[in-house]
Amino acid sequence: MSILDQPAPHINIVKKHAALLIGQAILLVILATFYVGFEVKASLLEASVPKDVMSPLVADTTDDNAVLGAEAAASPTPEPAIIDNQEAVAPIEQPTPTATPFPKPSKEEYTIAVYGDSMEDTMGEVLEYLEHELTARYPDTKFNLYNYGMGSNNVLDGMARFNRPFVYQDRDYRSLKDIKPDIIIMGSFGYNVLTPHDRNAHWLGLTRLVEEAEKITPTVYMLAEIAPKRRGFGFGPNGVNWEPATAFEHTGKIMEQLENAIGLSSALHVPLIDAYTPSLQENKREGKSELINPSDGIHPSVEGHEFTAKIIADTIQLP
């Protein structure tokens, strides 16, 4: 019997197949709808994340690829020379590079003072991280280190106490002008934003602090501390734990004040200790998480303090 001679399928069988096909089609439509919905939701969430804002102060001069400590491109290994008779000639032995020693200081003893807010305060009661780095570079030199960092101080607070004796935590120091340090490292006071936020007032206040420091010693450095986290700033068991939008907005103000320090160092011809630029995540205007204390989401971690101390020791030149 040929296919054409077979009887037509019963109407009930046709209905069952049709119902099955319709059910499968409905299921596919439902799955596709869920997929599209998830994609749209993900796109909306990504679009809702605020973009990082670059302060105009350094927008024209900052190069995201110019990071301190970036490794130089490796030089190609020279090929062994071949003479005309095809005999290989042994490659020329390259000299092993040796580390350039730091110049021998002109004195046997130096006094260095660090002045700032809690970003400096947490460097240690006697600046232990910095002491370690300096001693490694100048093992035969004695360093008298003074930490004038005080928590919750903005730039105006720093100006108000500049010429006073310092009594805080376990520290009880004479005034800076009485100690007469060889070097003063001036913190940015960037993490304590003025209320209301006023970038110009911060600039002027920091200018006055540098000018006062230069009356004590000609060797004054400006320190731009590590960049803050933009997402998760202040989050932790000992943090402020603000709403994410509030924390994100606040860190934008902090970064403006940190960038003030960078711009001011150039304007006042004061050498810059730049921990800010190399602390940024690649292609992001946000600090690297490993440099920030997870307990409060604000201050440097142990790695962050070691990172900053190394940059300070590499930058300063002993007079």
C-alpha positions as CSV (number, residue, x, y, z in Angstrom):
1,M,0.0,0.0,0.0
2,S,1.4,3.4,-0.9
3,I,1.5,6.4,1.4
4,L,-1.2,8.0,-0.6
5,D,-3.5,5.0,0.0
6,Q,-3.1,5.2,3.8
7,P,-6.2,6.3,5.7
8,A,-6.2,9.9,7.2
9,P,-5.2,10.1,10.9
10,H,-8.0,10.2,13.3
11,I,-9.1,13.7,14.3
12,N,-8.4,13.1,18.0
13,I,-4.7,12.2,17.2
14,V,-4.4,15.5,15.2
15,K,-5.9,17.4,18.2
16,K,-3.4,15.8,20.6
17,H,-0.4,16.6,18.4
18,A,-1.6,20.2,17.9
19,A,-2.1,20.7,21.6
20,L,1.4,19.4,22.3
21,L,2.9,21.7,19.8
22,I,1.0,24.7,21.2
23,G,2.1,23.8,24.8
24,Q,5.7,23.7,23.7
25,A,5.4,27.0,21.9
26,I,3.9,28.6,25.0
27,L,6.7,27.2,27.2
28,L,9.3,28.6,24.9
29,V,7.7,32.1,24.9
30,I,7.6,32.1,28.7
31,L,11.3,31.1,28.9
32,A,12.3,33.8,26.4
33,T,10.3,36.4,28.3
34,F,12.1,35.5,31.6
35,Y,15.5,35.7,29.8
36,V,14.8,39.1,28.2
37,G,13.5,40.3,31.6
38,F,16.8,39.4,33.3
39,E,18.9,41.0,30.6
40,V,16.9,44.2,30.8
41,K,17.1,44.3,34.6
42,A,20.9,43.7,34.5
43,S,21.3,46.5,32.0
44,L,19.2,48.9,34.1
45,L,21.2,48.1,37.3
46,E,24.5,48.6,35.5
47,A,23.3,51.9,34.0
48,S,22.1,53.1,37.5
49,V,25.7,52.9,39.0
50,P,27.1,56.4,39.1
51,K,30.1,57.0,36.9
52,D,33.3,58.2,38.5
53,V,33.8,61.9,38.2
54,M,37.2,63.4,37.4
55,S,38.0,66.6,39.1
56,P,38.8,69.4,36.6
57,L,41.8,70.3,38.6
58,V,43.9,67.5,37.3
59,A,41.8,66.4,34.3
60,D,44.2,67.8,31.8
61,T,47.3,66.4,33.4
62,T,46.4,63.1,34.9
63,D,47.4,60.0,32.8
64,D,45.6,56.9,34.0
65,N,48.5,54.8,32.6
66,A,51.2,56.9,34.5
67,V,51.4,54.9,37.7
68,L,54.3,55.0,40.1
69,G,56.1,51.7,40.3
70,A,54.8,50.5,36.9
71,E,57.2,48.0,35.4
72,A,59.1,49.0,32.3
73,A,58.6,47.0,29.2
74,A,61.0,44.0,29.0
75,S,63.8,44.4,26.5
76,P,64.0,41.6,23.9
77,T,66.7,39.0,24.4
78,P,69.4,39.4,21.8
79,E,69.8,36.4,19.4
80,P,73.2,34.7,19.4
81,A,75.5,36.0,16.7
82,I,76.2,33.7,13.7
83,I,79.4,34.0,11.7
84,D,79.7,33.1,8.0
85,N,80.8,29.5,8.6
86,Q,77.5,28.9,10.4
87,E,79.3,28.2,13.7
88,A,77.3,29.6,16.7
89,V,79.1,32.2,18.7
90,A,78.4,32.2,22.4
91,P,76.1,35.1,23.4
92,I,77.7,38.1,25.1
93,E,77.2,37.8,28.8
94,Q,75.1,40.8,30.0
95,P,76.1,42.4,33.3
96,T,73.7,41.9,36.2
97,P,72.1,45.2,37.2
98,T,72.7,46.2,40.8
99,A,70.4,48.3,42.9
100,T,71.4,52.0,43.1
101,P,72.2,52.8,46.7
102,F,70.5,55.8,48.3
103,P,73.0,58.7,48.6
104,K,74.8,58.9,51.9
105,P,73.1,61.5,54.1
106,S,75.0,64.6,55.1
107,K,74.1,64.1,58.8
108,E,74.0,61.2,61.1
109,E,70.6,62.2,62.6
110,Y,67.4,63.6,61.2
111,T,64.1,64.7,62.7
112,I,61.0,64.2,60.6
113,A,57.5,65.2,61.5
114,V,54.3,64.1,59.8
115,Y,51.3,66.4,60.1
116,G,47.7,65.6,59.3
117,D,44.4,63.9,60.2
118,S,43.5,60.2,61.0
119,M,45.2,59.0,57.8
120,E,48.5,60.1,59.4
121,D,47.4,59.3,63.0
122,T,47.0,55.6,62.0
123,M,50.5,55.4,60.7
124,G,51.6,54.5,64.2
125,E,52.4,56.3,67.4
126,V,56.0,56.6,66.4
127,L,55.5,56.1,62.6
128,E,56.7,52.5,62.8
129,Y,56.0,51.8,59.1
130,L,58.0,54.8,57.9
131,E,60.8,54.0,60.4
132,H,61.2,50.5,58.9
133,E,61.5,51.8,55.4
134,L,63.9,54.6,56.3
135,T,66.1,52.3,58.3
136,A,66.3,49.8,55.4
137,R,67.6,52.6,53.2
138,Y,69.8,54.4,55.6
139,P,70.9,51.8,58.2
140,D,73.6,54.0,59.7
141,T,71.3,57.0,60.2
142,K,69.2,57.8,63.3
143,F,65.7,59.1,62.7
144,N,63.6,60.9,65.2
145,L,60.0,60.6,64.0
146,Y,57.0,62.6,65.2
147,N,53.4,61.8,64.3
148,Y,51.2,64.9,64.6
149,G,48.2,63.3,63.0
150,M,44.9,63.7,64.8
151,G,41.6,62.0,64.0
152,S,38.5,63.9,62.7
153,N,40.6,67.0,61.9
154,N,39.7,69.0,58.8
155,V,42.1,71.5,57.2
156,L,40.8,74.4,59.4
157,D,41.3,72.3,62.6
158,G,44.8,71.5,61.4
159,M,45.6,75.2,61.0
160,A,44.1,76.1,64.4
161,R,46.5,73.7,66.3
162,F,49.6,74.1,64.1
163,N,51.7,76.2,66.5
164,R,50.5,74.5,69.7
165,P,52.0,71.6,71.7
166,F,50.5,68.3,70.7
167,V,48.9,66.0,73.3
168,Y,46.9,63.1,71.7
169,Q,46.7,59.4,72.4
170,D,50.1,58.3,73.8
171,R,51.9,61.3,72.2
172,D,52.9,64.4,74.1
173,Y,55.1,66.6,71.9
174,R,56.3,70.2,72.0
175,S,55.1,72.4,69.1
176,L,56.6,71.9,65.7
177,K,58.5,75.2,65.9
178,D,60.2,74.0,69.1
179,I,61.1,70.6,67.8
180,K,62.5,72.2,64.6
181,P,62.2,69.1,62.3
182,D,64.5,68.8,59.3
183,I,61.5,67.6,57.2
184,I,57.8,68.2,57.5
185,I,55.4,66.0,55.6
186,M,52.1,67.7,55.3
187,G,49.0,65.5,54.9
188,S,46.2,66.7,52.6
189,F,43.4,66.6,55.2
190,G,41.4,65.3,52.3
191,Y,39.4,62.7,54.2
192,N,37.8,65.2,56.4
193,V,35.5,67.3,54.2
194,L,34.5,70.8,55.3
195,T,30.9,71.4,56.2
196,P,29.5,72.5,53.8
197,H,31.9,71.1,51.3
198,D,34.1,73.9,49.9
199,R,37.0,72.9,47.7
200,N,38.3,76.4,47.4
201,A,38.3,76.8,51.2
202,H,40.3,73.5,51.5
203,W,42.8,74.8,48.9
204,L,43.3,78.0,50.8
205,G,43.6,76.3,54.2
206,L,46.1,73.8,52.9
207,T,48.1,76.7,51.4
208,R,48.3,78.4,54.8
209,L,49.5,75.2,56.4
210,V,52.3,74.8,53.9
211,E,53.3,78.4,54.3
212,E,53.4,78.0,58.1
213,A,55.4,74.8,57.8
214,E,58.0,76.6,55.5
215,K,58.6,79.1,58.3
216,I,60.0,76.2,60.4
217,T,61.9,74.3,57.7
218,P,62.5,74.8,54.0
219,T,62.1,71.1,53.4
220,V,58.3,70.6,53.2
221,Y,56.6,67.8,51.3
222,M,52.9,67.5,50.4
223,L,51.4,64.0,50.9
224,A,48.4,62.9,48.8
225,E,47.2,59.8,50.6
226,I,45.7,56.7,49.1
227,A,42.4,56.9,47.2
228,P,39.1,55.9,48.9
229,K,36.8,53.1,47.9
230,R,33.8,54.6,46.0
231,R,31.5,51.5,46.6
232,G,31.7,50.2,50.2
233,F,33.3,53.3,51.6
234,G,32.9,53.3,55.4
235,F,31.4,49.9,55.4
236,G,32.5,47.5,58.2
237,P,32.1,46.6,61.9
238,N,33.9,49.8,62.9
239,G,32.8,51.9,59.9
240,V,30.2,54.7,59.5
241,N,28.0,52.4,57.4
242,W,26.2,55.2,55.5
243,E,23.7,54.6,52.7
244,P,25.6,53.7,49.5
245,A,24.5,56.8,47.7
246,T,25.7,59.0,50.6
247,A,29.0,57.3,50.8
248,F,29.6,57.5,47.1
249,E,28.9,61.2,47.0
250,H,31.1,61.8,50.0
251,T,34.1,60.0,48.4
252,G,33.8,62.3,45.4
253,K,34.4,65.2,47.8
254,I,37.4,63.4,49.4
255,M,38.9,62.8,46.0
256,E,38.5,66.5,45.1
257,Q,40.5,67.4,48.2
258,L,43.2,64.8,47.5
259,E,43.5,66.2,44.0
260,N,43.8,69.7,45.6
261,A,46.9,68.5,47.3
262,I,48.4,67.3,44.0
263,G,47.6,70.6,42.3
264,L,48.7,72.7,45.2
265,S,52.1,71.0,45.3
266,S,52.7,72.2,41.8
267,A,51.3,75.7,42.4
268,L,53.5,76.2,45.5
269,H,56.5,74.3,44.1
270,V,56.4,71.9,47.0
271,P,57.6,68.4,46.3
272,L,54.8,65.8,46.1
273,I,54.6,62.4,47.8
274,D,52.0,60.8,45.6
275,A,50.4,57.7,47.2
276,Y,47.1,58.7,45.5
277,T,47.8,58.0,41.9
278,P,49.3,54.4,42.2
279,S,46.6,53.5,44.7
280,L,43.8,53.8,42.0
281,Q,42.4,50.7,40.4
282,E,43.2,50.3,36.8
283,N,40.8,52.3,34.6
284,K,38.8,53.3,37.6
285,R,38.8,56.3,39.9
286,E,38.6,54.2,43.0
287,G,41.1,53.0,45.5
288,K,42.4,49.4,45.6
289,S,40.5,47.4,48.2
290,E,43.6,45.6,49.5
291,L,45.1,49.0,50.6
292,I,42.0,49.8,52.8
293,N,41.2,48.5,56.2
294,P,38.2,46.1,56.0
295,S,37.3,46.9,59.6
296,D,36.1,50.5,58.8
297,G,36.4,50.8,55.0
298,I,38.2,54.1,55.3
299,H,41.7,54.1,56.7
300,P,44.7,52.2,55.3
301,S,45.2,48.5,56.0
302,V,48.5,47.2,57.1
303,E,49.3,46.8,53.4
304,G,48.1,50.3,52.8
305,H,50.4,51.7,55.4
306,E,53.4,49.7,54.1
307,F,52.5,51.0,50.6
308,T,52.4,54.6,51.7
309,A,55.6,54.4,53.9
310,K,57.5,52.9,51.0
311,I,56.5,55.8,48.7
312,I,57.4,58.3,51.3
313,A,60.9,56.8,51.9
314,D,61.5,56.5,48.1
315,T,60.4,60.2,47.5
316,I,62.0,62.3,50.3
317,Q,65.6,63.5,50.0
318,L,67.5,63.9,53.2
319,P,68.9,67.5,53.3
